[in-house]
Amino acid sequence: MAEDFGYIGSGCEEYDRQMLGKYGGGRSRPAWVERIGKKYLWVAMYQLASRLHDHVEKKRDPWMPTPLRRPLILIEERKLDPTLPRGSGSGAEEKDRWWAIVRDTENLGTKVDDREWVAAEDDVPCLGEVLRSVEHGGQQWRRLVSYSTWGRPDDERREDGSYRQMWMHLQSYFVEAEDGEVAWRRLRGRNFFGSWMPGAGSFPYGFVGEYPWASAYRTEPEEWRGGGSLTAAGFDCEAAWSELVVEWEYDATVEEGRRVCVPARRWFESGELWWDRRDGYGMVGGKTVFRDPSIAQGGATALLADGDELPRRLEGLGTSLIWAAVGEKWILGGRGTDVGPRRTFSQIARLEADGSFRIGERVFFEDYDRDRGPGG
């Protein structure tokens, strides 16, 4: 079958020999260096797989879930995402990443000792600040998900090799409207360290532009991909975002493999949402409603929502939205084996029906196991 492609005697053999001779055949070669013969071999194997699929029932592992629809053939072999913008994941310098949470990192230096710095609370972002709308492109954006880190090894590394770092993860969750007060009472003041809140579904093989309607996202139950809910606490709670894995190994236009944030499938029940061919989902011929700017511009992944659309869509779904923030101040590196001083913090917020925010108190924990899980 492979002989039918006309590779032999085509002149491509000489090109392939030059590629092998100059760059080698291992994984250390540049991503764009590929042999033409290898591509022909892939096509031949895909054709063989298609013919087998037509005549042979594929054996499934007993631990796999029952497919919700007919699975795609060789879904793991979808190497390139044609729905991503060209050169995605690059373009904006760090100072131009308007969606990032900016902090004054002066105290990451050595003006105070490590224990005093870890104990300080005034440099930790407060949700009232983080949830303020950010104007960009004529729209007001609110953060639903963000992952921020302040302090890197090359910033303020000391003689012993140590440095200070602070990080904060912001995530949002659907809570049924009638459960809003119960959820607030049981989550307020709790320690979110340890990832005990529901996780987002993570999908490795679908294209960004075909989410969430295509077979790549509809063949398996969402909980199989990590999505779930917190139901044992007396209220229903589920992640308001999902994560897509952007392939990179065979796509030289993508700088690196990464995860991007997209609105959870439930948001699509609140009104039309279609891929805008750049970094988000919105209405046909209208404005973008949800976006992850890192898809097009690089930087830390995030999920933003149009501030005007958010209350309306939540009302249509009959849900409220709760944010949970968790972070840490700690000392990294160093030649010693002792763990340096460290401290974690948590905070929640809720979007009220009138568009205002209810902000819970910010709590700090030196005991990382204390007050984890829903309260009584």
Salt bridges, closest charged atoms under 4 A:
GLU14 OE1 - ARG17 NH2 2.99
GLU34 OE2 - ARG29 NH2 3.13
GLU34 OE1 - LYS38 NZ 3.65
GLU77 OE1 - LYS79 NZ 3.04
GLU93 OE1 - LYS95 NZ 3.94
GLU94 OE2 - ARG152 NH1 3.84
ASP96 OD1 - LYS95 NZ 3.40
GLU106 OE2 - LYS111 NZ 2.19
ASP114 OD1 - ARG158 NH2 3.32
ASP114 OD1 - ARG164 NE 2.85
GLU121 OE2 - ARG343 NH2 3.17
ASP123 OD1 - LYS329 NZ 2.94
GLU129 OE2 - ARG103 NH1 2.71
ASP154 OD1 - ARG152 NE 3.71
ASP155 OD1 - ARG152 NH2 3.48
GLU176 OE2 - ARG266 NH1 2.89
GLU181 OE2 - ARG350 NH1 2.86
GLU181 OE2 - ARG358 NH2 2.85
GLU210 OE2 - ARG78 NH1 2.64
GLU220 OE1 - ARG225 NE 2.90
GLU222 OE1 - ARG265 NH1 4.00
GLU238 OE2 - ARG266 NH1 3.14
GLU243 OE1 - ARG259 NH1 3.55
GLU249 OE2 - ARG27 NH1 2.14
ASP279 OD2 - ARG291 NH2 2.79
ASP306 OD1 - LYS287 NZ 3.32
GLU309 OE1 - ARG312 NH2 2.49
GLU309 OE1 - ARG313 NE 2.88
GLU328 OE2 - ARG342 NH2 2.63
GLU352 OE1 - ARG350 NE 3.70
GLU352 OE2 - ARG358 NE 2.84
GLU361 OE1 - ARG188 NE 2.82
ASP369 OD1 - ARG372 NH1 2.90
ASP371 OD1 - ARG190 NH1 3.93
ASP371 OD2 - ARG370 NE 3.39
